């Protein structure tokens, strides 16, 4: 059955129908192809498939029908030509870097990114003679001034983790392209349901699918979306080096995409309400959420996002001791560094997600000891407020 009609389909239809191709049994739900390899009818057919002369699957490290459904569906939602799935979000970043970079190249990265991303750039890429400069996400002049003759990749996370700073994707893309570099955007916090960086000029979108694409904290995975040419190179890296996504995980992610718009809208609505409530609370020093009119990037976020996502952070006086007292006192929220779950999660970034950064790096990134991050889930709003009051009562 032809799916040509999907070219005119809306986001929520694509999230459900893209890539769905019933097999011999005419199944209505995406099947899980739990197989490591695929058989052939003849030696000639095997040779043609392995050489690329014939379409078909050969080995699940780099070609599996269940994984392909997820890749096609995510690419359609992001507005990209192709997608490549990986075993985790960090594997996606590594795949991107080792696809587009070589010894002697230079990367410019926004300073407020996930702690493991900083570790990858500082501790792993530098071993390969790839240099990295970190800049303030908001400051366009910092991006321009950091460019060198060997700059090949710009990388940013917007909104950022955990301060919810917002980068001007279109302007950063222009600076990257003027210098002959690519721009990759980590779209984990927004997902394509709220933001589509490729339409704003980015060359590659990166995902930790573990977060909102799954939506229930079940499995690990990552993905890249971009041009057909660039994704073919990334797929070549996955084929040889093996940071592959399992068929089961891909099936979970495909199921997650079916409800992505509904969930992201609900996360955003609850996070907005919690952020406004926290901003008015006497126990809070500062709230970081780009949906607040008081946030310095609110207007920019509203111009390139359809809503503001489910993650916020806030600061309390008294540093680590009081932040930990708040976290230890809550009962509904789950103390875990993961996010993107229907269950609300809470963590202390300075000692968890960004705990491996130096004190200087934390200071530069605004990761204060009194900072608490909440990834707002889908529980009842009043229950979330009561749980926060338990935390404030303990401070």
C-alpha angles and dihedrals in degrees: 000000000000119000095198089124089067089075087079096039125120127242098267092047092051090049089059105031110028112109094009107137115163115226133211092304092049092233117188096211126059108269124225112238097206097184134116095209144013131232130229135214094228144003088253092056091048092051092048092049095047091048093050095243089116127042114240146101123280110167130002094231087080109004127040127146095227092051090046092057090056092046093050094045094050092045090052092051093049092046092241131137098233141005132209121202123213138185095259143352091263089051088055092054091047090049090051094048096047090046098054103024136068136177112304095027125125132223128200113205132179111250099231101066132125112297094241090053089057089048092051093050096041102038107026109029092046089060086062092053092256111138126211134203120194119211138179108273095222098045109087092184089059090058091049094047093049094059117112132178090265099047108131106160138040114194128187141162115216124212088026129229117274107348096053093228113167127221124207097244096190094051095043089050090053091052091048094049093046087058094046094251134126125243119221120188126199101221096181098121097048106025117197088290089076106017136022109194095184090065088054094054105274117140098208135023118205127200139191092210087190088082124050098347088067093031098189104064096248110125144015125246147131139200146194126209126192145104122344091245096050094043090051087059091047090049088053089057092050090048094054102032099035110222086150133166117236119239092240093053091047090053091052091051093048089052089048092054090058091069098029098112093047092049097044091050090050093046090050094049093050094043091051091053093046092047092051090048092049092047089059094045117108092219094062124088097188139349123214111204123126091215090071116095087223092060111105092227098045096111093046092048091050090052097054103026130059091213137357107252135234104283126092137156134203137188129229128195118253100052125235097348094059094039090053091046090056093048094046092052100053117096108182099047117077116236101227135119093231121099139187094067128132083236114078112244131199131194145162104242096197092063101030125024092021097025095114093058119102119252088253092052091049091050092049090048095048093243098152124188090239093054120117124187123208123188100199114224131192102276122123111293095228091053090054092051092050090051091052089051088056087056095047091048089060095053 
